[in-house]
Amino acid sequence: MTRTQFLAKEGVKGIGIGILILVFAFIFELEIVVFFALFFLIVWACIFRNPERYPAERSENVVLAPCDGKIIDIQYQGGYITIVVRIDWVNVGLIRAPYATQNIEIKTSHGLKTTFLSSSIIEAMNTKIHFSSDKFDLMVIPEFFKSSFYALTDAYAADRIGFCKLGTLQVTFKDSFLDARINPGDEIKGGETILGYVK
């Protein structure tokens, strides 16, 4: 789990490679390579940034956004509410627990990583990573970068529990649990924006 580091652990390897290339190019005075290495390091640091987040409201009844992104759909079906969030390039990729939870199980259904196709094809073909717990369920459909949930047995609200950059996240609650206060089209920030309140 990542906590206060400037960079999420998923980006450490890329930063290390970029620094090695930069040092090599600097030693051998390869100015164009130095430029591109610096550019790569800046972009990579932005992609894998790991900011601290503080809830807009502190209360035991607050349910927080699990990630950065845009809400593209809210579905009510069979006594459950599912909030679908699009995570884009510019969004922070860390996934956070929307509420304190226990009895966590993580499963992966393997598939492809298709990006520039219709959302229905992506949902049918892509890898899916499932996070199940006693309070909520999450499903991530990554489209480019490797995504994962961290090996945890429990988590507090706003804890970092996984990573997804460029993809879709679905968070599901029992309808009897969540009084939702968000709408499709809303931009949210993980660990900060309030999705709603416990009923």
N, C-alpha and C positions, 0 to 999 in steps of 0.2 A: 504494500500500500504506500502511496506517495502522500506526504503531508506538507512540509514547508519548503521543499526544494524549489528552486527557481524553475527547474525543468522536470516534467514528468519522466519517470524512469524509462518509458517507451522511447524517448528521444535521445537518451544518453549515448547509445552506440553511434548514431548519426552525427552527433556533435563531435565525438572522438575522431571519427573518420575525417570530418571537415577540418578539424584542427591539425591533424597529421598532414593533410594535403596543403593547408595554408603554410605550415612550417617548411615543408619540402619546397613549395613554390617560392617562399621568401628566401631560403638559402640559395637556391639556384637562380634567383632574380627573374622569375617568370611572372612578369607583371600582370598579364591577362589572366593567368591562373590564380594569382593572388586576389584579383578583383572578383572572379567568379566564386572562389572559396569563401570570401567575406560575405558575398551576396547569399550563398547557400547557408552559411551559419546564421545569418540574420533571419532568413525565411524559416529555417528549421527551428530556431528558438521561438519564433512566433507560433508555429504550428503546434509545438509541444510545450507551450508555456503552462505554468502550474500556479495560478494565482490563488491567494487566500480569498475565501468568500465568507460573508457574514449574513445570516438571514435577515430579511427586511423586517421581521417581527420575531421575537423570542417568546415561545410558548410551547407547552407540551402538546397542544392541539394543532399546531401548525404542520402542514404537509408541504415540503419544499420541492422545487423542480429538480429532477435527477441529472439534468445536463443543460448545456447551452444549446440554443437552436430556436426554430420556429415551429409552433404547434400547427400541424397540417390537418389534423382530424381529431375528433372526440367521439367515441362510440359507446353507446349504452346498449348492452345486450346480455340477457340471461342473468340479471342481477349484478353485473360487473360494469365498471367504467374503464375504458382504455383510452389513454391519451397518446397520440402519435406525434413524435417530434422529429423534424428534419435537422440533422447535424451537418453543417456546411464547413467548407475549408476555413473560414474565418473564425469559427466558434472554437472555444476551448474544448478539448477532446475528453477531459476527465468526466467520469460518471460518478455521481454521488448518491448516497442513500437518501431518499425523500423523507424517510421516517425511521425511527429506531426499530430494528428488526432482529429476529433470531431464526434458527433452524434453516440456514441458507443451503441451497443446493444449486449447483451449476452444471448445465449440460450443453453440449455443442452438437448441432446437426450440420454435417459438412456439405458444402456445395461449392459454388463458384464465387467470383467477385466481379460481377458485371456492374457497369456504372451508367453508361449513356444509353439506357433502354427505358421502356415504360416502367412505372412503379410496380405494376402487377407482375411483370416478368422478373424484375429484381427480387420481389418478395417470394416468388416461386422458386427461383434458381439459386439465390445467394446463400452462403453460410448463415446460420442463425445461432446465436448464443443466448441461452435461457438462464435467468437468475430467478429462482423461486425462494420465497420466504414466508413467514407466518403473517406478514402485514401487506405485502405487495409482490408482484411479479414484474420482471423486466425481460424484454427481448430486444436484442441488438441485431440489426442486419447490416454488416459492414460492406462497403463498396470499393475500398481501395487499400487503406492501411490495415494492418493486423489489429484486431480488436479482442478484448478479453475482459473477464471479470476476475478479480483477485480472490485467492483462496481464503475465505473468511468463514467463521461460524456465526458471527453476529456483527452488527454495525449500529452506530449511533447516527442520528439525523445529520446530514451533510458530510459524513465520512466519505472519503474517496474509495470507491468499490470497483472501479474498472476504467476502461478507456475505449473510446470510439471516435475516430476522425473521419468524416465524410460517410454518412450512412443514416439509418433510421433507427430510432429507439421507440419502443412501445412500453408504457408503464400501465399496469392494470391493478385496480383496487376493487374490493367489493363495493357495490353502490351504497350499501348500508354503512360503509366506513368513511367515505370521502364526500364532503360538501364542496364540490368544485367551484372555483372562482376564476376560471380562465376560459378563453374562447379561441376557436381556430383563428390563426393569423397572428396571435400574440407571440412576441419575442420573449424568451425566458432565459434566465441564467441559473445554472446548476448551483444548488446550495444557497441561493439568495432569493429568487422569485418564489412567491407563495402560490402553490397550485390550488390550495383550499384548506379546509379545516376538518378535523375529525368530528363526525356527527355525535 
